[in-house]
Amino acid sequence: MSETVVTRFAPSPTGYLHIGGARTALFNWLYARGRGGRFLLRIEDTDHERSTPAATQAILDGMTWLGLDHDGEVVSQAARADRHAEVANQLLAEGKAYKCFSTQEEIQAFRDQAREEKRSTLFQSPWRDADPATHPNAPFAVRIKAPRDGATVIADQVQGDVTIRNDQLDDMILLRSDGTPVYMLAVVVDDHDMGVTHVIRGDDHLNNAARQQMIYDAMGWDIPVWAHIPLIHGPDGKKLSKRHGALGVEEYQKLGYPAAGMRNYLARLGWSHGDDEFFTDTQAQAWFDLGGIGKSPARFDFKKLENLCGQHMAVMEDAAVLQEWADYLAATGQDIPSSAQMTRMEQAIGFLKSSAKTYPQLIDKAAFLLNDRPIEPDEKSARSLDTVSIGILSELTPQLQNVSWTRTDLETILNGVAEAHGIGFGKLAAPMRAALAGRAATPSVFDMMLVLGRDETLARLDDAISRAGQTG
């Protein structure tokens, strides 16, 4: 086995990239990247009826959004069918596999009789040790000669040693009667040829490992390190399904979760490094190991996901937040901001990102700069625009005409006006929020004024005063 760590993610393109598959990809990516190894991507598209180009693209898009880059070209399993058949025929030539001429009807009859006699229904082909001279001129499948005695031990890095009695293993088909290779064979040949050293996948594949190990042994190939990880459950402890919420990775992008937060949460879902909850990609790559993966299914918790996403958004570079925000708008088919709105967003992102956990929340916080005049106050904020408050705003606006537009000077003027009227700043801030943003909960009044600029701030204040005059 090569010294370089090589992992792979091998999804079937029959739909979206499931969140469980995304976590499997992440674990493989972290393990390889943290060891200077290679992370490969193989599309297991041998099911021609269910595999579609659109599903393959959905997987690639999901990987791109999550930031899981792979090494080399994407491998198509279907394109390697000749190589898979070559290995089966090699085993046939070496006497480690055999031609089985049993029909489906004969196999079913064997199983029916076994059930009646209350014995194992594991099919034992009469052709396993048959003299080739007795072979009929008929279609045949190629079956591997499974060991009949002893046991197969799966040395699993997560589950521990898993022992399976060999008399529980059938002579698995390698090539169907039409000459096409089966999935079990294709996986082993591809993993060997791609130099995969560590197979990290869901524990629903654990039973497959014993059958796949037969092929490794028969070919004299090094067996990879096995690591079968528990599946993800919903908050109720049942297998994650649509009733729990979003299942596909693209749904999480459309819900507006930042990818860095998603990576952090998925890494923490079933794996731990002490008590650390929040960590960067660099830390995750350095820390991730197979020993930290638990044996029990992890439970998906949307609140924890959101909290981690908020922590990541707060420390992300401004440019990265803006780019991911733009990608979110594109993914959800929303309007692209105007150049003026974009300029304001660039100015505001530093304080906006610290109070948002998702991109919809970011947009909500940024409503004051994304909404155009006239700003219509909602019911709650409109109550703060009473006669007294409008009078104070009317007194304030002339003082803002020529003031230096800095936080210090704006604070001096607004606090001075509040003090002159014997009110706390909060009493002045409420009508200011209503006029500038049309809502009661907003970023700091001064932050909004600085981002909007003098002309827009005064125009919005004038709008509020004029509206009050019209309704008064």
C-alpha positions in Angstrom: 0.0 0.0 0.0 1.3 3.4 -0.9 2.4 5.7 1.9 0.4 8.6 0.5 -3.2 8.7 2.0 -5.8 8.5 -0.8 -9.5 8.8 0.0 -12.5 9.0 -2.3 -16.1 10.0 -2.4 -18.2 7.8 -4.6 -21.8 8.9 -4.9 -24.5 7.4 -7.2 -26.0 10.2 -9.4 -29.6 9.3 -8.9 -30.7 12.6 -7.3 -29.4 15.5 -5.2 -26.3 15.3 -3.0 -27.8 14.1 0.3 -26.6 15.8 3.5 -25.3 12.4 4.8 -23.3 12.0 1.6 -22.0 15.5 2.0 -20.7 14.6 5.5 -19.1 11.4 4.1 -17.4 13.5 1.4 -16.3 16.0 4.1 -14.8 13.3 6.3 -12.8 11.9 3.4 -11.7 15.4 2.3 -10.5 16.3 5.9 -8.7 13.0 6.3 -6.8 13.4 3.1 -6.1 17.1 3.3 -4.9 16.9 6.8 -2.2 14.3 5.8 -1.0 15.8 2.6 -2.9 13.1 0.7 -5.3 13.0 -2.2 -9.1 13.2 -2.3 -10.7 11.6 -5.3 -14.2 11.8 -6.7 -15.8 8.9 -8.5 -19.4 8.9 -9.9 -20.9 5.4 -9.5 -23.1 5.7 -12.6 -23.5 2.0 -13.5 -27.3 2.1 -13.0 -28.1 3.5 -16.4 -31.8 3.8 -15.8 -31.5 5.9 -12.6 -28.2 7.8 -13.3 -28.7 11.2 -15.0 -26.3 14.0 -16.1 -28.4 16.4 -14.1 -27.9 14.4 -10.9 -24.2 14.2 -11.6 -24.1 18.0 -12.0 -26.1 18.4 -8.7 -23.4 16.4 -6.9 -20.6 18.6 -8.5 -22.4 21.8 -7.6 -23.0 20.6 -4.1 -19.3 19.8 -3.7 -18.3 23.2 -5.1 -20.6 25.1 -2.7 -19.3 23.1 0.3 -15.7 24.0 -0.8 -14.7 20.3 -1.1 -12.2 20.3 -3.9 -11.0 17.0 -5.3 -7.8 15.9 -7.0 -7.6 14.8 -10.6 -10.5 14.2 -13.0 -13.9 12.9 -12.0 -13.9 9.1 -12.6 -17.0 7.5 -14.2 -17.5 4.0 -13.0 -19.6 3.1 -16.0 -16.8 4.0 -18.3 -14.6 1.4 -16.7 -16.8 -1.6 -17.3 -14.2 -3.3 -19.5 -11.6 -3.2 -16.7 -14.1 -4.6 -14.2 -14.9 -7.5 -16.6 -11.1 -8.0 -17.1 -10.6 -8.7 -13.4 -13.6 -11.1 -13.3 -12.2 -13.0 -16.2 -8.7 -13.1 -14.6 -10.3 -14.7 -11.5 -12.1 -17.1 -13.7 -8.9 -18.1 -15.5 -7.1 -18.6 -12.1 -9.9 -20.9 -10.8 -10.9 -18.4 -8.2 -14.3 -17.8 -9.9 -16.5 -20.1 -12.0 -19.2 -20.1 -14.6 -22.7 -20.6 -13.2 -25.4 -21.7 -15.6 -28.2 -21.8 -13.0 -31.3 -19.9 -14.2 -33.3 -17.5 -12.0 -36.1 -20.1 -11.9 -33.6 -22.7 -10.6 -32.2 -20.3 -8.0 -35.7 -19.4 -6.8 -36.7 -23.1 -6.6 -33.6 -23.8 -4.4 -34.5 -21.0 -2.0 -38.2 -22.1 -1.8 -37.2 -25.6 -0.9 -34.6 -24.3 1.6 -37.4 -22.3 3.3 -39.6 -25.4 3.5 -36.8 -27.4 5.0 -35.9 -24.5 7.4 -32.3 -24.3 6.2 -30.2 -21.5 4.9 -31.5 -19.9 1.7 -27.9 -18.9 0.7 -27.7 -20.2 -2.9 -25.0 -22.9 -3.4 -24.5 -23.3 -7.1 -24.1 -26.8 -8.4 -21.6 -25.4 -11.0 -18.9 -24.4 -8.5 -16.8 -27.5 -8.9 -18.4 -28.8 -12.1 -16.1 -30.3 -14.9 -15.9 -27.7 -17.7 -16.6 -30.5 -20.1 -20.2 -30.6 -18.7 -20.8 -26.9 -19.3 -23.8 -26.3 -21.6 -23.8 -23.8 -24.5 -25.9 -21.4 -22.6 -25.7 -18.0 -20.9 -23.8 -17.9 -17.6 -22.9 -15.6 -14.7 -19.4 -15.5 -13.3 -19.4 -16.2 -9.5 -16.5 -15.8 -7.1 -15.6 -18.9 -5.0 -16.3 -17.7 -1.5 -14.4 -19.3 1.4 -16.6 -22.0 3.0 -14.8 -22.3 6.3 -13.5 -20.0 9.0 -14.5 -16.3 9.2 -13.8 -12.9 7.6 -12.7 -10.1 9.9 -13.4 -6.5 9.0 -10.8 -4.5 10.8 -12.9 -1.3 11.1 -11.5 1.9 12.5 -14.9 3.0 13.8 -16.8 -0.1 14.5 -13.9 -2.2 15.7 -13.3 -5.8 14.5 -16.4 -7.1 12.8 -16.4 -10.9 12.3 -18.6 -12.6 9.7 -18.7 -16.4 9.4 -17.8 -17.4 5.9 -20.6 -19.9 5.7 -22.8 -16.8 5.7 -21.2 -15.5 2.5 -22.5 -16.7 -0.9 -20.6 -17.1 -4.1 -21.2 -13.5 -5.2 -21.9 -12.8 -8.8 -19.1 -10.8 -10.5 -20.4 -10.7 -14.1 -24.1 -11.1 -15.0 -25.2 -13.4 -17.7 -25.2 -10.5 -20.1 -21.5 -9.9 -19.3 -22.0 -6.7 -17.3 -20.1 -6.3 -14.1 -21.9 -5.9 -10.7 -21.5 -3.0 -8.4 -19.5 -4.9 -5.8 -16.8 -5.8 -8.2 -16.7 -2.4 -9.8 -16.2 -0.7 -6.4 -13.2 -2.9 -5.5 -11.5 -2.7 -8.8 -11.9 1.1 -9.0 -10.7 1.6 -5.4 -7.6 -0.6 -6.1 -6.8 1.1 -9.5 -7.3 4.6 -8.0 -4.9 3.7 -5.2 -7.5 4.3 -2.4 -5.9 3.6 1.0 -8.8 4.5 3.2 -12.5 3.7 2.5 -14.5 6.1 4.7 -18.2 5.6 4.1 -21.6 5.1 5.8 -22.1 2.0 8.0 -24.9 0.9 5.7 -22.0 -0.4 3.6 -20.5 -2.5 6.4 -22.0 -5.7 5.2 -20.6 -5.1 1.8 -17.1 -4.9 3.2 -16.9 -8.7 3.8 -18.0 -9.5 0.3 -15.7 -6.9 -1.2 -12.8 -8.2 0.9 -13.2 -11.6 -0.9 -12.2 -9.9 -4.1 -9.2 -8.2 -2.6 -8.1 -11.5 -1.2 -8.7 -13.4 -4.4 -6.7 -10.8 -6.4 -3.9 -10.6 -3.8 -4.5 -6.8 -3.4 -3.9 -4.8 -0.3 -7.1 -4.3 1.7 -7.8 -0.6 2.4 -8.4 0.8 5.9 -12.1 0.5 6.5 -14.0 3.2 8.4 -17.8 2.8 8.4 -19.4 5.9 10.0 -22.9 5.9 11.6 -25.7 7.5 9.7 -27.3 10.8 10.5 -30.6 10.8 12.4 -33.2 13.5 12.8 -33.8 15.3 16.2 -36.3 12.5 17.1 -33.6 9.8 16.8 -35.1 8.3 13.6 -33.3 8.1 10.2 -33.0 11.5 8.6 -35.9 12.0 6.1 -37.9 14.7 4.5 -40.1 15.1 7.5 -37.1 16.5 9.4 -36.5 19.2 6.8 -33.9 19.8 4.1 -32.1 16.7 2.8 -30.1 17.9 -0.2 -27.1 20.1 0.0 -28.5 22.6 -2.5 -31.4 23.2 -0.1 -29.0 24.3 2.6 -27.4 26.8 0.2 -30.9 28.1 -0.7 -31.8 28.4 3.0 -28.8 30.7 3.2 -26.3 28.9 5.5 -22.7 29.9 5.0 -20.6 27.0 3.6 -17.9 27.4 6.3 -20.5 27.0 9.0 -22.0 24.0 7.2 -18.6 22.3 7.0 -17.9 23.0 10.7 -21.3 21.6 11.7 -21.1 18.5 9.5 -17.6 17.8 10.8 -18.9 18.0 14.3 -21.8 15.7 13.5 -20.6 12.3 14.6 -16.9 13.4 15.2 -15.4 15.3 18.1 -12.2 16.9 19.1 -12.5 17.3 22.8 -15.1 19.9 23.6 -14.3 22.0 20.6 -17.5 23.1 18.7 -16.3 26.0 16.6 -13.2 25.5 14.5 -11.7 26.6 11.1 -11.0 24.4 8.1 -7.3 24.5 9.0 -8.0 23.3 12.5 -10.4 20.6 11.3 -7.9 19.2 8.8 -5.2 19.1 11.4 -7.4 17.5 14.1 -9.6 15.1 12.1 -8.9 11.5 12.8 -10.9 8.3 12.6 -10.6 7.6 16.3 -12.8 10.7 17.0 -15.8 9.3 15.1 -18.5 7.9 17.4 -20.2 4.6 16.9 -23.7 5.9 17.5 -25.8 7.8 14.9 -25.5 11.6 15.2 -28.6 13.7 15.5 -29.1 16.7 13.2 -29.8 19.9 15.2 -30.8 23.0 13.2 -30.2 25.3 16.1 -26.6 24.2 16.5 -26.1 24.5 12.8 -27.5 28.1 12.8 -25.4 29.1 15.8 -22.2 27.8 14.3 -23.0 29.5 11.0 -23.4 32.8 12.9 -20.0 32.4 14.5 -18.4 31.7 11.1 -20.1 34.6 9.3 -18.9 37.0 12.0 -15.2 36.1 11.4 -15.4 35.6 7.6 -13.6 38.1 5.4 -16.0 40.8 4.2 -15.3 40.0 0.6 -16.1 36.3 1.2 -19.4 37.1 2.8 -20.3 39.4 -0.1 -19.4 36.8 -2.6 -21.4 34.0 -0.9 -24.3 36.4 -0.5 -24.3 37.0 -4.2 -24.1 33.3 -4.9 -27.1 32.8 -2.5 -29.1 35.4 -4.4 -28.3 33.7 -7.7 -29.2 30.2 -6.3 -32.5 31.5 -5.1 -33.3 33.5 -8.2 -33.4 36.9 -6.4 -32.6 40.2 -7.9 -29.0 41.3 -8.1 -28.4 44.5 -6.1 -27.8 47.7 -8.0 -24.3 49.3 -8.0 -25.5 51.8 -5.4 -26.9 49.1 -3.2 -23.7 47.1 -3.6 -21.5 50.0 -2.6 -23.6 50.5 0.5 -23.5 46.8 1.3 -19.7 46.9 1.0 -19.6 49.7 3.6 -22.1 48.0 5.9 -21.0 44.3 5.8 -18.5 44.8 8.6 -21.2 45.4 11.2 -24.0 43.5 9.5 -22.3 40.1 9.4 -21.7 40.1 13.1 -25.5 40.0 13.8 -26.6 37.5 11.2 -26.5 33.7 11.1 -27.8 33.1 7.6 -28.0 35.1 4.4 -31.8 35.7 4.7 -31.0 37.2 8.1 -28.2 39.3 6.6 -30.6 40.6 4.0 -33.1 41.4 6.7 -30.5 43.4 8.7 -29.5 45.2 5.5 -33.1 46.1 4.6 -32.4 49.8 5.3 -29.8 50.0 2.5 -31.5 47.5 0.1 -34.9 49.2 0.1 -35.4 52.3 -2.0 -37.3 55.4 -1.0 -40.0 56.1 0.0 -39.5 54.0 3.1 -42.9 52.8 4.4 -42.6 52.3 8.2 -44.2 49.1 9.5 -47.0 49.3 12.1 -44.7 49.0 15.1 -42.2 51.6 14.0 -44.9 54.0 12.7 -46.1 54.4 16.3 -42.8 56.2 17.2 -43.5 58.9 14.5 -45.9 60.9 16.7 -46.3 64.6 16.6 -43.5 65.3 19.2 -41.0 63.0 17.5 -41.8 64.6 14.1 -41.1 68.0 15.6 -37.8 66.8 16.9 -36.8 65.4 13.5 -37.8 68.7 11.9 -35.5 70.5 14.3 -32.7 68.0 13.7 -32.6 68.0 9.9 -31.2 71.6 9.4 -28.4 70.7 11.8 -27.5 67.8 9.7 -27.2 69.8 6.5 -23.6 71.0 7.0 -22.2 68.8 9.8 -19.1 66.8 9.1 -20.5 63.3 8.3 -18.4 61.4 10.9 -19.7 59.2 13.7 -18.2 61.6 16.3 -20.0 64.7 15.0 -23.3 62.8 14.3 -23.2 61.5 17.8 -22.6 65.0 19.2 -25.6 66.5 17.3 -28.1 63.7 17.9 -27.2 63.4 21.6 -27.4 67.2 21.9 -30.9 67.3 20.4 -32.0 64.6 22.7 -30.6 66.3 25.7 -32.1 69.6 24.7 -35.6 68.0 24.8 -34.9 66.2 28.1 -35.2 62.7 26.6 -32.8 59.7 26.4 -31.2 58.9 23.1 -33.5 55.9 22.8 -36.5 58.2 22.5 -34.8 59.9 19.5 -33.5 56.7 18.0 -36.9 55.1 17.6 -38.3 57.7 15.1 -34.9 57.8 13.4 -35.1 54.0 12.9 -38.7 54.4 11.5 -37.6 57.1 9.1 -34.4 55.5 7.9 -35.4 51.8 7.8 -39.1 51.6 8.4 -38.8 49.2 11.3 -38.1 49.2 15.0 -35.2 46.7 15.0 -32.2 47.9 12.9 -28.5 48.3 13.1 -27.1 51.3 15.0 -28.7 54.6 13.9 -25.2 56.0 13.3 -24.1 53.0 11.3 -27.1 53.5 9.0 -26.5 57.2 8.6 -22.9 56.7 7.7 -23.7 54.0 5.1 -26.7 55.9 3.6 -24.7 59.2 3.5 -26.0 62.7 4.0 -28.2 63.1 1.0 -30.1 59.9 1.4 -30.4 60.3 5.2 -31.9 63.8 4.9 -34.2 62.6 2.1 -35.6 59.8 4.2 -36.1 62.1 7.2 -37.9 64.7 4.9 -40.1 61.9 3.6 -41.1 60.9 7.2 -41.8 64.6 8.1 -43.8 65.2 4.9 -45.8 62.0 5.4 -46.7 63.1 8.9 -47.8 66.5 7.6 -50.1 64.8 5.0 -51.7 62.5 7.6 -51.8 65.1 10.4 
